[in-house]
Amino acid sequence: MRTNLVLLNILAALCGEAHAKDILDIGGRRELFLDNLLVERLEGGAQRVFHHPVPREVVITFDQPWEGNACAYVSIFRDDDRYRMYYRAQNEPGSAGGEKRGSHAFGCYAESPDGIHWTRPALGQADFKGSKDNNIIFKPAVPEGWLLSELNPFRDENPEAASDARYKAVAPRTHPYKGGDWVTADKELTIWKSPDGIHWTMMQDEGILTHKGPSAAMDSQNVAFWDVNIKAYRVYHRWSGAVISDWTPSGRNIKVATSPNFIDWPASSHADTSNLLRYVNPPSAQFYVNGIRNYHRAPHIYIGLPVMYEDRPWSPAMEQLPDAEKRRKNVEGWKRPGPLSEVQLMWSRDGGTFELSPSTFMPPGPERPGTYTYHDGVAWHLVETASDLEGAAPELTLYRLESYEIGDVRLRRYTLRLDGFASIHAPTAGGELVTPPLVFKGRSLSMNFASSVFGSLRVEIQDGDGKPLPGFALDDSIELYGDTVARNALWQNDPDLTTLAGKPVRLRFVMRDADLYSIKFEETK
């Protein structure tokens, strides 16, 4: 009898442990509705919808003598009281729109107080046709044997970063170059540092993550950053090769690597595919630029904005697009199909396996000159800017290239609601979202949602088995409506959520003509 009791206790403990593993611990993290992590079921007309950024004004046109028709690979980040922009200033006279300038390529810098109005400071660092009155910070060197390409900087958030390396960057290098064949040359990344984001020095002569062979390529916006989740640096870089499995397409793709100190990186070869990104749903096209970084409002989520690459042969359909004669010139000059590109949205919770949105993220919109072009991608990465509407909450701003190899490249600003990549939407007939069992910490539930004047949102808190908790039932919930990025759920008698913190609960959202974008348990009420 005693033996049976012991066995029953062990089985009960094991079942309890298994059940505990099924309970999601979200603590006080902000959670978005990009995936199904917080969705056990949707009822009524509720469904997940993805949203597109809204095009705004052109913030800068790269029309200076040292810029041109092939400017690209823009990096933008907020740095205290200003926004910093880094970009490749390049002109290709053999392509459309580049005829009025010669061949050149530089790394340049611009800054802005608000992310909208940009200036090119005269830095006096580099000579261009006898003058240093320009914003050039990086001149790709071509010594005997190698070519150094564009610089992609970031502000180092590592609290132990040295003062002379507060800013860091990676730049691709090809070796050999002079007298050699670029296709079969070795490619690698070099690493750089700066105390102020303006003056840059190479951290070591040796490159990192060297790739060899005819398919190797790193001519892309390879990016690096300090990842607070793993307390290490990540780099995401281009890879080219054949089909490996059903989760990676042939051609252009993305690899990831990590380093504890930005100096020591794992040995890498082009043939090694173990660190290729994996995908929950396979991409429908090749990925050229990856655009990956932690989402600043929810750093445990990695947001990627890769450029999907497609070679389209010249056809009557392409001839109907804007700038047809310039497109024809490029196709004939490149002796290849006309490449087009589009921006995708993808996300990950571990930095290695990504899920893709079901449709493209930033369609070019109405046809107009300079659109539907090659390198029609976004700057790395998104930033917050003030809304155009007085008194409204800040927005996410993204910057997209236009007119690549059509004319002087320009950068257009796009805006998106904070956390506004996707939402759970309920129509006027209503719908519900019920979460799986979860535990949290905090005193209040903050929600980012929007409804019509006649719409509404109510919240019920249930126990782990789905039974409404006293004081938190749907009838206790105060109906909310409006459009806000942060509003607390309310119940009659104002109960304190601290009594539920750490205990398994389910959340039931009952909505009508409303969208729920994110939730976060807060310590303050």
Residue, then its C-alpha position, 0 to 999 in steps of 0.5 A: m500500500r505504501t509503495n502504491l502511495v509513493l508511486l502515485n505521489i511520484l506520478a502526480a509530481l511528474c504530471g505537475e512538472a509537465h503541466a508547469k512546463d506548458i505554462l508560459d511565463i511572460g513576466g513583465r515582457r511586452e508581447l506582440f501578436l506576430d505569432n501564436l505564442l499568446v493565442e490558444r484560440l480565436e473565436g467569432g470573427a477574430q483573426r490575425v491581420f498584418h499591417h503595412p507602413v504608410p508612406r510619408e515624405v522624402v527625407i533626403t535625396f542623394d544628389q551631391p557630387w559624391e553620391g549618385n544612382a547606387c546609394a544604398y545600405v543605409s543604417i539609422f539609429r537614435d543616439d541620445d538627442r539625435y538620429r544618425m544615418y550612415y550610407r554607401a554613397q555610390n555612383e555607377p555611370g554605366s547604369a541609368g541615372g549615373e551618367k552625370r557622375g563618374s564611378h565612386a563609392f564612399g561611406c557617408y554620414a548624416e544626422s537629424p534632430d527628429g528623424i525627418h530633417w537631415t543634414r550632411p555635416a561638413l566633416g573635413q575628413a576625406d578629399f573629393k576632387g580637391s575639397k574636404d567640404n563633404n560628409i564622407i567618413f569612409k573611403p573604400a581602400v583598394p590596396e594590392g590584393w583586396l577591396l574594402s566595401e561599405l561600412n555598417p555601424f551600430r552603437d554598442e549597447n554592451p555596458e563593458a564597451a571601451s570608450d574608444a569603441r562605443y560605436k562598432a561596425v562591420a564591412p565586407r572585404t574581397h581578396p584578391y581583387k587586383g588581377g584576380d577574379w571577383v567571383t572566385a575570390d575569398k570574401e570576409l568581414t572586417i571589424w571597426k571601432s569609433p569613439d564618436g561615430i565619425h572617426w573609424t579605425m580597423m580593430q584588426d587586420e584579419g577578417i572574420l567569417t571568411h568564405k571561399g569559393p565561386s558562390a561566396a558573397m558578402d556584398s550586402q548590408n551585413v549587420a552586427f549588434w550587441d544582443v542583450n538576450i545572450k550577452a554577446y554580439r551577433v552578426y547576420h551576413r549574406w550567404s549564397g549557395a544551392v538548396i540545402s533543405d525545404w527551409t532554405p532557398s537556393g541563391r541568396n540567404i542569411k547566416v548568423a554568428t555570435s561572439p563574446n567580445f566582437i573579436d573572436w568569432p567561430a571558424s566559418s566556411h562557405a560550405d558550412t551551412s549549420n548557421l544558416l537561418r531556418y524558417v518556420n515557413p520557407p521563403s518564396a524568394q531569395f533574401y539579399v539584405n537581412g535587416i535584423r535586430n532586436y525590437h527595442r520595445a520587446p528586445h526578446i523578439y528579433i525583427g527582420l526586414p529582408v529584401m526579397y530578390e527576384d530576377r525578372p526577364w524583360s517582358p511587356a509586363m516590365e515595359q509597363l512599369p515606370d522608367a521603362e527606357k531606363r530599365r531597358k538600358n540596365v537590362e541590356g547593360w547588365k546582360r542579365p534579367g532585370p532584378l526587382s526587390e521587395v521588403q518582407l517581414m520576419w521575426s524570431r524568438d531565438g535569433g536563429t529560426f524565423e517566421l515570415s509574414p504571409s504577404t510582403f510588408m512594404p509593397p511599393g504602392p501606386e506606380r510612380p517614377g523611381t519605384y519597383t526597382y532593384h535595392d528597393g529596401v529599407a534602412w537598418h533599422l526602425v526608430e521612433t519619431a514624433s507623430d505628425l498628429e499633435g498630441a498623438a503617441p510616437e510612431l515607428t519610422l522606417y526609411r525606404l530607398e527609391s530610384y536605385e539605378i534609375g536616378d539620384v537615389r532618394l530615401r522616403r520615410y514610412t510610419l507604422r503604429l508602435d507594435g503595429f506589425a500585426s494585430i488580433h482584429a475583431p469585426t463589428a460582429g465581435g470576436e474573442l482571443v483566449t490565451p494559453p495558461l500563463v504567469f506574469k508579474g505586475r500590478s496592471l495589464s497595459m494594452n496597445f489597442a484601437s477601436s472605433v467609437f462604437g467598438s469595444l474591448r473587455v478583458e476577463i481573467q480566468d484560472g488555468d482551467g478556464k474558469p473566470l476568477p472572482g472580480f475579473a469575470l467578463d461582467d466585472s470588466i469595464e468596456l474600453y474604447g479608443d485608440t491608444v498604445a498604452r491603456n490599462a484593463l479595468w474591472q469593477n472595484d479596481p482589484d489589484l493584479t498582484t494577487l494573481a501574479g505568479k499564478p497560472v491564468r488565462l486572458r480572454f479578450v472580447m472585442r468588437d470592431a477593434d484591434l489588439y496589437s500588444i500587451k504588457f504587465e506593468e509594476t505600476k497602476 
